[in-house]
Amino acid sequence: MGGGSFATAIAKIVMENVEHITWYMRRQEQIDKFKAEGRNPSYLSSVEFEVDRITFTDDINEAVDMNDVLFFATPSPFFKSHLSKLMVGLEDKIIVTAIKGIVPDENLLISEYLEQMYNVPADHIAAMCGPSHAEEIALGRTTYLTVACPDREVGRFVSSLIETSYLHTVTSDDINGVEYSSVLKNIYAIAAGIGHGLRYGDNFQAVLISNSIQELNRFANAVYPAYRNVQESVYLGDLLVTAYSKFSRNRTFGTMIGKGYSVKTAQMEMEMIAEGYYGSKCIHEINEKYHVYMPIMDAVWNILYDHRDADKTMKELINKLM
């Protein structure tokens, strides 16, 4: 469910384990080009597909009705509008979310939104998270993913659909913590990018990221108290790769802001969505209830939404880091 880079990467790995998939994309012209060229014309176009093993559709109801397992890989700001056209029930489906964001307005995690708005049982929902750039999956590079689900059996089943010779999985029952971690790491990657754009060095970046994982842990424990080891790859590893990698759209977005681009200009020049932009607003609003000390997240929100000067705000942040 989705036509972007991560949806393409997921389709690539799932097709190594099953004979046939259905692929829902919103735009029929993208489907037509895909079928003609044997590859996604817009994202990860180096990956070739056997299109005779794919049923393409631009009808979300057809896609849901035909299948028992649904992988969602759409940007979080558009998730609600995608589902608004849905007439087929989701209650009996196994849903895997690869969306690293929050549903705006409601400020709900994807799993929470599916439970509350579509009556999907909690143990039918899995989150696929971890340090995993779609570009590297497309190249067949070694990757580790965590499948988080309250029902470990469902988690293991989903793992069996995505494991390959180069993609390794573990399971977790901390779906809410994993989802929040996926949201927060995008925000911290924007902060890292802003620092990079302002020409802050590696010494600062190391302190920023070590403080970010502490901040992430404080927030997750406040919102969803549970035993979790934030040094595991699904938390710390995902934060590191998103904050440092050249493939990170959130770091790229932050770098542009640090170099003096306006938020609007940076968004216009990027070809893909920086989830951390939307996530920072959602987390800021959620934290109005919990009052967790989050100086890094607050700094990003102040720059992106309160239009404060990036250089001055980051200098103020320096005095709050340890």
Residue frames relative to the residue before (quaternion, step in Angstrom):
aa qw qx qy qz dx dy dz
M 1.0000 0.0000 0.0000 0.0000 0.00 0.00 0.00
G 0.7120 0.3595 -0.2906 0.5285 3.55 -0.13 1.34
G 0.2753 -0.8008 0.5161 0.1285 3.55 -1.11 0.65
G 0.5043 0.6890 -0.3985 0.3349 3.57 1.28 0.19
S 0.7865 -0.3517 0.2297 0.4527 3.53 -1.33 -0.22
F 0.7077 0.4434 -0.2990 0.4616 3.61 0.82 -0.85
A 0.5886 0.5429 -0.3704 0.4708 3.60 1.09 -0.59
T 0.6477 0.5163 -0.3123 0.4652 3.58 1.01 -0.80
A 0.6521 0.5079 -0.3126 0.4682 3.58 0.98 -0.83
I 0.6423 0.5151 -0.3230 0.4666 3.59 0.99 -0.82
A 0.6416 0.5204 -0.3275 0.4585 3.58 0.91 -0.87
K 0.6237 0.5507 -0.3348 0.4423 3.59 0.99 -0.82
I 0.7376 0.4199 -0.2550 0.4632 3.60 0.76 -0.98
V 0.6301 0.5265 -0.3484 0.4521 3.61 1.00 -0.71
M 0.6682 0.5146 -0.3062 0.4414 3.58 0.99 -0.80
E 0.5717 0.5487 -0.3988 0.4616 3.58 1.25 -0.04
N 0.7500 0.3881 -0.1970 0.4981 3.58 1.28 -0.30
V 0.7629 0.2454 -0.1638 0.5753 3.61 1.21 -0.30
E 0.5752 -0.6295 0.4126 0.3203 3.54 -1.21 0.53
H 0.8267 0.0608 0.0441 0.5576 3.55 0.97 -0.87
I 0.0656 -0.7836 0.6160 0.0469 3.57 -1.10 0.72
T 0.3200 -0.6600 0.6255 0.2660 3.51 -1.38 0.21
W 0.1079 -0.8025 0.5856 0.0383 3.58 -0.92 0.86
Y 0.1724 -0.7911 0.5839 0.0587 3.53 -0.63 1.22
M 0.0556 0.7515 -0.6547 0.0593 3.54 -0.93 1.06
R 0.5437 -0.6580 0.4168 0.3127 3.56 -1.02 0.78
R 0.7832 0.3548 -0.1709 0.4812 3.59 0.93 -0.89
Q 0.4254 -0.7232 0.4890 0.2384 3.55 -0.68 1.13
E 0.6221 0.5514 -0.3551 0.4276 3.61 1.03 -0.68
Q 0.6180 0.5201 -0.3462 0.4772 3.60 1.09 -0.62
I 0.6320 0.5262 -0.3218 0.4691 3.57 1.03 -0.81
D 0.6638 0.5194 -0.3098 0.4402 3.59 0.87 -0.95
K 0.6654 0.4857 -0.2981 0.4822 3.59 0.97 -0.86
F 0.6174 0.5532 -0.3342 0.4483 3.56 1.03 -0.84
K 0.6929 0.4797 -0.2804 0.4596 3.57 0.81 -1.00
A 0.6705 0.5020 -0.3004 0.4563 3.59 1.03 -0.75
E 0.7758 0.3698 -0.1754 0.4802 3.59 0.99 -0.89
G 0.3943 -0.7305 0.4720 0.2970 3.60 1.22 -0.40
R 0.7316 0.2944 -0.2100 0.5780 3.55 1.22 0.48
N 0.5709 -0.5684 0.4514 0.3837 3.56 -1.23 0.40
P 0.3598 -0.7782 0.4651 0.2205 3.61 -0.48 1.10
S 0.7365 0.4483 -0.2220 0.4554 3.58 1.18 -0.50
Y 0.8135 0.1402 -0.0322 0.5634 3.60 1.07 -0.71
L 0.8490 0.0183 -0.0435 0.5263 3.57 -1.05 0.85
S 0.1211 0.8646 -0.4809 0.0806 3.55 0.99 0.87
S 0.5501 0.5999 -0.4106 0.4110 3.61 1.23 -0.04
V 0.6106 0.5544 -0.3491 0.4449 3.61 1.24 -0.36
E 0.2090 -0.7901 0.5680 0.0977 3.56 -0.67 1.12
F 0.1579 -0.7910 0.5885 0.0554 3.56 -1.07 0.83
E 0.3992 -0.6401 0.5909 0.2858 3.53 -1.26 0.53
V 0.2411 -0.8373 0.4724 0.1329 3.56 0.05 1.28
D 0.5763 0.5758 -0.3955 0.4241 3.61 1.19 -0.31
R 0.6546 0.4739 -0.3130 0.4990 3.60 1.29 -0.14
I 0.6685 0.4538 -0.2813 0.5178 3.58 1.33 0.19
T 0.1841 -0.7208 0.6553 0.1310 3.53 -1.07 0.84
F 0.1765 -0.7969 0.5726 0.0775 3.57 -0.46 1.20
T 0.0872 0.7846 -0.6124 0.0416 3.56 -1.14 0.62
D 0.2642 -0.7325 0.5993 0.1859 3.54 -1.20 0.58
D 0.5642 0.5644 -0.3742 0.4724 3.57 1.33 0.35
I 0.3346 -0.7799 0.4915 0.1956 3.59 -0.30 1.22
N 0.6256 0.5434 -0.3440 0.4416 3.59 1.06 -0.64
E 0.6287 0.5179 -0.3281 0.4783 3.57 1.04 -0.75
A 0.6591 0.5191 -0.3121 0.4458 3.57 0.90 -0.92
V 0.6874 0.4722 -0.2861 0.4718 3.59 0.87 -0.91
D 0.6651 0.5237 -0.3100 0.4327 3.58 0.90 -0.90
M 0.7084 0.4942 -0.2603 0.4314 3.60 1.01 -0.78
N 0.7976 0.3294 -0.1168 0.4916 3.59 1.16 -0.53
D 0.4068 -0.7204 0.5197 0.2131 3.54 -1.23 0.64
V 0.7517 0.2638 -0.1544 0.5844 3.59 1.21 -0.51
L 0.0880 -0.8142 0.5738 -0.0089 3.54 -0.72 1.12
F 0.1551 -0.7626 0.6227 0.0810 3.59 -0.82 1.03
F 0.1372 -0.7937 0.5891 0.0648 3.58 -0.62 1.11
A 0.0984 0.7812 -0.6073 0.1058 3.57 -0.78 1.07
T 0.3487 0.7051 -0.5288 0.3189 3.53 0.59 1.22
P 0.5938 -0.5498 0.4154 0.4154 3.64 -1.08 0.44
S 0.5753 -0.6409 0.3859 0.3307 3.58 -0.91 0.90
P 0.6304 0.5402 -0.3788 0.4091 3.68 0.92 -0.61
F 0.7322 0.4160 -0.2272 0.4891 3.61 1.18 -0.54
F 0.4295 0.7387 -0.4462 0.2660 3.59 1.27 -0.18
K 0.6775 0.5011 -0.2935 0.4514 3.56 0.87 -0.95
S 0.6720 0.4897 -0.3110 0.4603 3.61 0.92 -0.82
H 0.5868 0.5528 -0.3691 0.4624 3.61 1.10 -0.64
L 0.7388 0.4324 -0.2378 0.4590 3.57 0.77 -1.03
S 0.5261 0.6508 -0.4176 0.3539 3.61 1.16 -0.36
K 0.6675 0.4882 -0.2968 0.4776 3.59 1.21 -0.46
L 0.5293 0.6809 -0.3834 0.3305 3.56 1.29 -0.21
M 0.1147 -0.7879 0.6040 0.0349 3.56 -0.88 1.04
V 0.6283 0.5254 -0.3180 0.4775 3.59 1.26 -0.41
G 0.4968 -0.6839 0.4528 0.2837 3.58 -0.96 0.86
L 0.3207 -0.7513 0.5505 0.1721 3.55 -1.20 0.64
E 0.4162 0.7721 -0.4297 0.2143 3.58 1.27 -0.24
D 0.7606 0.3798 -0.1998 0.4872 3.59 1.01 -0.77
K 0.5515 0.6219 -0.3883 0.3979 3.59 1.26 0.09
I 0.3294 -0.6418 0.6340 0.2786 3.52 -1.37 0.29
I 0.1096 -0.8198 0.5620 0.0093 3.54 -0.63 1.16
V 0.1258 -0.7737 0.6198 0.0379 3.52 -0.88 1.06
T 0.1378 -0.7975 0.5833 0.0689 3.57 -0.67 1.07
A 0.1001 -0.7594 0.6415 0.0424 3.52 -0.96 1.00
I 0.4263 0.7069 -0.4451 0.3472 3.56 1.28 0.47
K 0.1652 -0.8062 0.5642 0.0663 3.57 -0.60 1.13
G 0.5963 0.5301 -0.3806 0.4675 3.51 0.59 1.23
I 0.4637 -0.6437 0.5387 0.2837 3.53 -1.41 -0.03
V 0.4943 -0.6219 0.5071 0.3342 3.57 -1.15 0.58
P 0.3829 -0.7445 0.4914 0.2402 3.62 -0.50 1.12
D 0.7415 0.3721 -0.3302 0.4502 3.53 -1.36 0.40
E 0.7597 0.3151 -0.1886 0.5367 3.59 0.65 -1.07
N 0.2130 -0.7993 0.5228 0.2060 3.59 1.20 -0.59
L 0.4225 0.6848 -0.4700 0.3630 3.54 0.96 0.97
L 0.5120 -0.5821 0.5288 0.3455 3.52 -1.21 0.59
I 0.6504 -0.5169 0.3690 0.4168 3.58 -1.18 0.45
S 0.6607 0.5013 -0.3156 0.4610 3.59 0.91 -0.87
E 0.6464 0.5126 -0.3222 0.4644 3.61 0.97 -0.80
Y 0.6498 0.5245 -0.3159 0.4503 3.58 0.96 -0.87
L 0.6622 0.5018 -0.3037 0.4662 3.58 0.95 -0.87
E 0.6516 0.5081 -0.3134 0.4680 3.58 1.00 -0.79
Q 0.7621 0.4260 -0.2208 0.4347 3.56 0.72 -1.08
M 0.7707 0.3763 -0.1876 0.4788 3.58 0.97 -0.86
Y 0.8042 0.2566 -0.1117 0.5244 3.59 1.12 -0.63
N 0.4408 -0.7499 0.4151 0.2665 3.56 1.31 0.32
V 0.3089 0.7340 -0.5401 0.2724 3.57 1.02 0.76
P 0.4564 -0.6806 0.4866 0.3029 3.64 -0.75 0.93
A 0.5919 -0.6089 0.3982 0.3469 3.56 -1.01 0.85
D 0.7174 0.4517 -0.2722 0.4552 3.59 0.96 -0.80
H 0.5909 0.5253 -0.3825 0.4782 3.58 1.28 0.29
I 0.6671 0.4893 -0.2855 0.4838 3.59 1.29 -0.07
A 0.0371 -0.7822 0.6219 -0.0061 3.55 -0.92 0.98
A 0.2331 -0.7431 0.6090 0.1506 3.55 -1.16 0.67
M 0.2140 -0.7732 0.5903 0.0890 3.54 -0.85 1.05
C 0.1422 0.8230 -0.5199 0.1794 3.56 -0.18 1.30
G 0.4264 0.6893 -0.5283 0.2529 3.52 -1.35 0.14
P 0.6722 -0.4959 0.3551 0.4198 3.59 -1.28 0.15
S 0.3006 0.7808 -0.4686 0.2837 3.56 0.02 1.28
H 0.0791 -0.7858 0.6131 0.0195 3.56 0.00 1.22
A 0.5347 -0.6504 0.4407 0.3112 3.55 -0.88 0.97
E 0.6200 0.5718 -0.3451 0.4116 3.58 1.02 -0.81
E 0.6929 0.4626 -0.2850 0.4740 3.60 0.99 -0.79
I 0.5901 0.5367 -0.3693 0.4769 3.59 1.09 -0.61
A 0.6431 0.5348 -0.3191 0.4456 3.58 0.97 -0.86
L 0.6990 0.4496 -0.2591 0.4921 3.57 1.12 -0.67
G 0.4784 -0.6941 0.4204 0.3356 3.58 1.29 -0.01
R 0.3752 0.7335 -0.4880 0.2884 3.57 1.11 0.59
T 0.6397 -0.5646 0.3659 0.3716 3.56 -1.10 0.75
T 0.0277 0.7997 -0.5901 0.1071 3.54 -0.75 1.17
Y 0.1702 -0.7660 0.6125 0.0957 3.56 -1.16 0.70
L 0.0500 -0.8003 0.5975 -0.0063 3.56 -0.81 1.04
T 0.2608 -0.7215 0.6166 0.1767 3.52 -1.27 0.51
V 0.1753 -0.7468 0.6335 0.1009 3.55 -0.96 0.94
A 0.0989 -0.8195 0.5645 0.0042 3.55 -0.40 1.28
C 0.1833 0.7619 -0.5942 0.1813 3.55 -0.78 1.10
P 0.5338 -0.6309 0.4458 0.3440 3.63 -0.96 0.72
D 0.7124 0.3569 -0.2198 0.5628 3.59 1.18 -0.60
R 0.3595 -0.7750 0.4775 0.2051 3.58 -0.34 1.22
E 0.6078 0.5561 -0.3611 0.4370 3.61 1.09 -0.64
V 0.6403 0.4960 -0.3157 0.4943 3.56 1.02 -0.81
G 0.6274 0.5441 -0.3293 0.4493 3.57 1.01 -0.80
R 0.6751 0.4824 -0.2972 0.4725 3.57 0.95 -0.85
F 0.6154 0.5394 -0.3461 0.4588 3.58 1.08 -0.70
V 0.6584 0.4911 -0.3118 0.4776 3.59 0.91 -0.90
S 0.6121 0.5576 -0.3432 0.4434 3.59 1.02 -0.78
S 0.6533 0.5325 -0.3168 0.4350 3.58 0.99 -0.84
L 0.6487 0.5264 -0.3140 0.4511 3.58 1.20 -0.49
I 0.7811 0.3450 -0.1701 0.4918 3.58 1.13 -0.52
E 0.5259 0.6322 -0.4264 0.3767 3.61 1.19 -0.16
T 0.0205 0.7713 -0.6354 0.0317 3.54 -1.03 0.87
S 0.7287 -0.4041 0.2981 0.4656 3.58 -1.26 -0.13
Y 0.7668 0.3314 -0.1772 0.5204 3.58 1.16 -0.55
L 0.7080 0.3918 -0.2551 0.5293 3.61 1.24 -0.23
H 0.1044 -0.8137 0.5717 -0.0076 3.56 -0.53 1.25
T 0.1599 -0.8116 0.5586 0.0599 3.58 -1.02 0.76
V 0.0808 -0.7110 0.6902 0.1078 3.48 -1.42 0.39
T 0.3559 -0.7298 0.5391 0.2238 3.58 -1.23 0.35
S 0.0805 -0.7682 0.6347 0.0230 3.53 -1.28 0.52
D 0.3178 -0.7264 0.5607 0.2387 3.58 -1.21 0.38
D 0.5394 0.6293 -0.3939 0.3973 3.62 1.28 0.09
I 0.0043 0.8552 -0.5182 0.0015 3.58 0.71 1.04
N 0.6744 0.4908 -0.3168 0.4516 3.61 0.91 -0.79
G 0.6512 0.5064 -0.3164 0.4685 3.57 0.98 -0.79
V 0.6519 0.5136 -0.3049 0.4673 3.55 1.00 -0.84
E 0.6623 0.4971 -0.3148 0.4637 3.59 0.95 -0.82
Y 0.6609 0.4907 -0.3179 0.4705 3.59 0.91 -0.84
S 0.6138 0.5435 -0.3439 0.4578 3.57 1.03 -0.74
S 0.6540 0.5216 -0.3069 0.4539 3.58 1.00 -0.83
V 0.6388 0.5042 -0.3192 0.4856 3.57 1.13 -0.62
L 0.7108 0.4892 -0.2664 0.4296 3.55 0.79 -1.08
K 0.6360 0.5429 -0.3567 0.4165 3.60 0.93 -0.77
N 0.6066 0.5434 -0.3606 0.4546 3.60 1.13 -0.53
I 0.6329 0.5237 -0.3216 0.4709 3.57 1.06 -0.78
Y 0.6838 0.4785 -0.2885 0.4693 3.57 0.91 -0.90
A 0.6070 0.5390 -0.3565 0.4626 3.59 1.13 -0.54
I 0.5988 0.5317 -0.3570 0.4809 3.58 1.10 -0.62
A 0.6374 0.5193 -0.3252 0.4672 3.59 0.98 -0.84
A 0.6445 0.5134 -0.3159 0.4703 3.58 0.98 -0.85
G 0.6573 0.5105 -0.3060 0.4623 3.56 1.00 -0.81
I 0.6248 0.5248 -0.3400 0.4675 3.58 1.00 -0.79
G 0.6462 0.5133 -0.3146 0.4690 3.58 0.96 -0.86
H 0.6444 0.5167 -0.3174 0.4659 3.56 1.01 -0.85
G 0.6652 0.5110 -0.3001 0.4541 3.57 0.94 -0.89
L 0.6879 0.4523 -0.2614 0.5039 3.56 1.17 -0.63
R 0.4803 -0.7078 0.3914 0.3395 3.56 1.40 0.16
Y 0.2877 0.7050 -0.5755 0.2982 3.57 0.99 0.84
G 0.4486 -0.7471 0.4350 0.2269 3.56 -0.94 0.83
D 0.7562 -0.3844 0.2958 0.4393 3.52 -1.39 -0.12
N 0.5942 0.5734 -0.3737 0.4225 3.59 1.04 -0.66
F 0.6699 0.4831 -0.2916 0.4824 3.55 0.93 -0.91
Q 0.6443 0.5379 -0.3337 0.4292 3.58 0.91 -0.90
A 0.6415 0.5329 -0.3311 0.4413 3.59 0.96 -0.82
V 0.6686 0.4792 -0.2934 0.4870 3.58 0.98 -0.87
L 0.6187 0.5521 -0.3396 0.4439 3.59 1.00 -0.80
I 0.7123 0.4527 -0.2677 0.4647 3.58 0.82 -0.97
S 0.6407 0.5076 -0.3430 0.4628 3.61 0.98 -0.70
N 0.6475 0.4820 -0.3146 0.4994 3.59 1.11 -0.61
S 0.6078 0.5757 -0.3486 0.4215 3.59 1.09 -0.69
I 0.6770 0.4794 -0.3141 0.4618 3.60 0.89 -0.86
Q 0.6120 0.5244 -0.3502 0.4773 3.60 1.12 -0.58
E 0.6502 0.5139 -0.3070 0.4678 3.57 0.99 -0.85
L 0.6228 0.5403 -0.3181 0.4679 3.56 1.02 -0.86
N 0.6680 0.5106 -0.2940 0.4546 3.57 0.91 -0.94
R 0.6389 0.5255 -0.3279 0.4562 3.59 0.97 -0.84
F 0.6853 0.4859 -0.2920 0.4572 3.57 0.88 -0.93
A 0.6645 0.5067 -0.3116 0.4523 3.60 0.83 -0.95
N 0.6736 0.4947 -0.2991 0.4605 3.59 0.95 -0.82
A 0.6473 0.5122 -0.3208 0.4645 3.57 1.11 -0.61
V 0.7363 0.4209 -0.2311 0.4769 3.56 0.90 -0.93
Y 0.7951 0.0369 0.0062 0.6053 3.60 0.97 -0.89
P 0.1641 -0.8119 0.5531 0.0893 3.60 0.19 1.23
A 0.2702 0.7267 -0.5883 0.2298 3.57 -0.81 1.07
Y 0.5264 -0.5731 0.4886 0.3946 3.52 -1.24 0.25
R 0.1997 0.7522 -0.6113 0.1437 3.56 -0.82 1.01
N 0.2835 -0.7372 0.5920 0.1606 3.53 -1.07 0.78
V 0.2396 -0.8254 0.4930 0.1351 3.59 -0.12 1.25
Q 0.5377 0.5930 -0.4228 0.4247 3.59 1.25 0.12
E 0.4958 0.6495 -0.4354 0.3779 3.61 1.24 -0.15
S 0.6689 -0.5608 0.3200 0.3684 3.55 -1.17 0.64
V 0.6335 0.5524 -0.3511 0.4126 3.59 1.01 -0.68
Y 0.7003 0.3871 -0.2559 0.5424 3.59 1.23 -0.43
L 0.7941 0.3156 -0.1701 0.4908 3.57 0.29 -1.27
G 0.6524 0.5291 -0.3291 0.4315 3.60 0.88 -0.85
D 0.6662 0.4936 -0.3008 0.4712 3.56 0.94 -0.89
L 0.6194 0.5326 -0.3373 0.4678 3.58 1.06 -0.73
L 0.6738 0.5150 -0.3044 0.4337 3.58 0.84 -0.95
V 0.7059 0.4623 -0.2873 0.4532 3.58 0.76 -0.99
T 0.6668 0.4966 -0.3127 0.4593 3.60 1.03 -0.71
A 0.6816 0.4940 -0.2852 0.4582 3.57 1.07 -0.71
Y 0.7904 0.3599 -0.1585 0.4697 3.59 1.05 -0.74
S 0.6546 0.5894 -0.3289 0.3405 3.60 0.99 -0.72
K 0.5312 -0.6197 0.4853 0.3135 3.54 -1.19 0.67
F 0.6328 0.5349 -0.3332 0.4500 3.60 1.21 -0.39
S 0.5489 0.6589 -0.3813 0.3453 3.60 1.24 -0.35
R 0.3223 -0.7636 0.5268 0.1887 3.56 -0.53 1.14
N 0.6246 0.5375 -0.3477 0.4473 3.61 1.10 -0.60
R 0.6361 0.4957 -0.3266 0.4930 3.59 1.00 -0.77
T 0.6377 0.5314 -0.3248 0.4534 3.59 0.96 -0.85
F 0.6391 0.5240 -0.3088 0.4708 3.56 0.98 -0.92
G 0.6747 0.4955 -0.2915 0.4630 3.58 0.91 -0.92
T 0.6238 0.5466 -0.3357 0.4465 3.57 1.01 -0.80
M 0.6443 0.5168 -0.3182 0.4654 3.56 0.99 -0.81
I 0.6349 0.5122 -0.3284 0.4761 3.58 1.01 -0.80
G 0.6615 0.5158 -0.3027 0.4525 3.58 0.94 -0.89
K 0.6850 0.4765 -0.2796 0.4748 3.58 1.12 -0.63
G 0.6762 -0.5357 0.2799 0.4212 3.56 1.28 0.06
Y 0.4377 0.6748 -0.4787 0.3520 3.59 1.23 0.08
S 0.4443 -0.6247 0.5535 0.3255 3.56 -1.17 0.52
V 0.6546 -0.5047 0.3721 0.4222 3.58 -1.20 0.41
K 0.6760 0.5051 -0.2986 0.4458 3.57 0.86 -0.95
T 0.6640 0.5019 -0.3094 0.4598 3.58 0.94 -0.87
A 0.6420 0.5223 -0.3211 0.4603 3.57 0.98 -0.85
Q 0.6534 0.5070 -0.3133 0.4668 3.59 0.98 -0.82
M 0.6623 0.5137 -0.3108 0.4482 3.57 0.95 -0.83
E 0.7108 0.4682 -0.2679 0.4515 3.60 0.99 -0.78
M 0.6242 0.5194 -0.3500 0.4669 3.58 1.21 -0.34
E 0.4086 -0.7272 0.4985 0.2360 3.56 -0.98 0.82
M 0.7695 0.2770 -0.1506 0.5554 3.59 1.23 -0.40
I 0.6154 -0.5728 0.4092 0.3545 3.54 -1.29 0.42
A 0.2425 -0.7115 0.6376 0.1685 3.57 -1.09 0.80
E 0.3301 -0.7987 0.4710 0.1769 3.56 -0.10 1.34
G 0.6090 0.5985 -0.3536 0.3819 3.59 1.07 -0.68
Y 0.5533 0.5974 -0.3963 0.4242 3.58 1.16 -0.50
Y 0.7144 0.4169 -0.2434 0.5065 3.58 0.85 -0.97
G 0.6365 0.5608 -0.3250 0.4180 3.57 1.01 -0.82
S 0.6369 0.5450 -0.3412 0.4253 3.58 1.00 -0.78
K 0.6382 0.5106 -0.3285 0.4734 3.58 1.04 -0.69
C 0.6667 0.5045 -0.3033 0.4572 3.58 0.92 -0.91
I 0.6783 0.4792 -0.2998 0.4695 3.60 0.85 -0.93
H 0.6069 0.5533 -0.3486 0.4516 3.60 1.01 -0.76
E 0.6957 0.4667 -0.2747 0.4719 3.58 0.91 -0.92
I 0.6329 0.5154 -0.3317 0.4730 3.59 1.01 -0.74
N 0.6936 0.4981 -0.2796 0.4388 3.56 0.95 -0.88
E 0.4846 0.6340 -0.4471 0.4041 3.59 1.24 -0.06
K 0.6547 0.4838 -0.2970 0.4991 3.57 1.26 -0.44
Y 0.7822 0.3862 -0.1800 0.4545 3.59 0.89 -0.95
H 0.2113 -0.8291 0.4928 0.1584 3.60 1.20 -0.51
V 0.2172 0.7667 -0.5609 0.2246 3.57 0.92 0.94
Y 0.4712 -0.6583 0.5060 0.2978 3.57 -1.03 0.79
M 0.1291 0.8041 -0.5542 0.1721 3.59 -0.36 1.30
P 0.0564 -0.8564 0.5120 0.0357 3.62 0.53 1.09
I 0.6476 0.5149 -0.3361 0.4500 3.62 1.03 -0.68
M 0.6604 0.4857 -0.3050 0.4847 3.56 0.88 -0.91
D 0.6437 0.5228 -0.3261 0.4539 3.60 0.96 -0.84
A 0.6370 0.5306 -0.3325 0.4497 3.59 0.99 -0.79
V 0.6523 0.5024 -0.3142 0.4727 3.59 0.96 -0.86
W 0.6533 0.5033 -0.3177 0.4679 3.60 0.90 -0.87
N 0.6454 0.5328 -0.3248 0.4405 3.60 0.92 -0.88
I 0.6779 0.4801 -0.2904 0.4751 3.58 1.00 -0.80
L 0.7449 0.4387 -0.2340 0.4449 3.58 0.83 -1.00
Y 0.8204 0.2717 -0.1121 0.4905 3.59 0.89 -0.89
D 0.7212 0.3716 -0.2476 0.5296 3.60 1.12 -0.55
H 0.3909 -0.7799 0.4219 0.2468 3.54 1.42 0.17
R 0.2966 0.7515 -0.5313 0.2549 3.56 0.98 0.83
D 0.6191 -0.5626 0.4033 0.3708 3.54 -1.18 0.58
A 0.4762 -0.7094 0.4420 0.2732 3.57 -0.74 1.08
D 0.6629 0.5110 -0.3169 0.4461 3.59 0.88 -0.92
K 0.6842 0.4810 -0.2882 0.4664 3.59 0.83 -0.94
T 0.6630 0.5134 -0.3079 0.4495 3.59 0.95 -0.86
M 0.6686 0.4848 -0.3073 0.4727 3.59 0.95 -0.80
K 0.6159 0.5292 -0.3501 0.4670 3.59 1.06 -0.64
E 0.6364 0.5074 -0.3210 0.4842 3.58 1.06 -0.72
L 0.6332 0.5411 -0.3254 0.4478 3.59 1.06 -0.76
I 0.5659 0.6230 -0.3856 0.3780 3.59 1.03 -0.75
N 0.7031 0.4837 -0.2673 0.4475 3.57 0.94 -0.88
K 0.6725 0.4863 -0.2932 0.4747 3.59 1.29 -0.21
L 0.6011 0.5570 -0.3590 0.4466 3.59 1.28 -0.12
M 0.3060 -0.7579 0.5558 0.1517 3.53 -1.23 0.57
